[in-house]
Amino acid sequence: MTVLSRPSFERAFKALSPETQAQVRSAATLLPEAFGKPHVHQGLGVRKLGKYFEFRVGLQHRVLFLLRKGNAVLVTVGDHDDIVRFIKDNPKG
């Protein structure tokens, strides 16, 4: 699994503090090894949300992603409300 990103993710990522950006990078590097292994991914808190998946970055931030051709495509990053809003506005992925 390769981790890719969409422009929507890059825009949201740039708005984060440098510290949070570093946390997101670190969590994203763990995703390929942890995905599909519940005991391993518990630290990331990976869960399915309709067509999307999300993983946690600390207590406040979440990263929303899709699976495409075996790759994780990062779609956006933000707090709980940001993720809910994004899913509502983009239900088809």
N, C-alpha and C positions, 0 to 999 in steps of 0.2 A: 504494500500500500504506500502510495506517495501522497503527500499532503500538498494540495494546490490551493489557490485562493482566487476569489472573484474580486472585481473592482469594488464592489460594495463592502467587502471585508477590508480591503486596503484603506478605504476612506474612513471607516469606523476605527480601524487600528491606529491610524495616524492621529486621531483625536484623543487617544489614551495618553496617560502620563508615561514617561520613559520606564518607570518602575513596573507599571502594569503591562507595558509592551514586552518587557523582559519575561514577565510571568506567563504571558500568552505564548511567546516563542518556546519557552521551556515546556509548557503543557502540550503544545502542538507536536513537539518532537517525541513525546511519549505515546501519542495516539496510535501510530502504526503498530507498535508492539502490544498495546493494551486492548485495542478494539477486538471485540468478539471473545474476550477472555474475562468473564465477570469478576473473578477474584483479583485480576491484575488491574482492571480499569476502575476499581472502586475509588481510588484516589482521584481520578478524573471525574467520576460521577457521570459517565456516559449514559445517556438515555434517549430513547426514541420519542420524537414529537411529530406524529403524522409522517410526512415524507422526509422530515428532517431528523437530525440527531443533534444533541448538544453535549458539551462537556464543560465542566466547571474550571474556572481560573480563580482560585481563592474563594472567598465567601460572597463577593459582590458581582463578579463578572462571569459571563457565559459566552461560549463560542458556538455558533450554530453552523452545522455543516451538512452536506449531502454526500451520499456515496454515488460515484459515477465511474463505471468501468473499473471497479476495484480500488479507486482512489478516493480519498477524503477531500472534498472541495469546501474550503472554509467560505462561508457566505456572509456572516457578520459577527460582530462582537459587541457586547454591551451588558447592561444589567438586566434583571428579570423583565422589567417593563419594556425595554428595547427589544428583547427577543420576542415577547408576546406580540408587540406591535408589528414587527417584521413578518412574523408568520401570518398574522391577520391580513397584512397588505400583500403578501406573496404566497398564497396558499398552494400554488402548484410547483413551487421550487424553481 
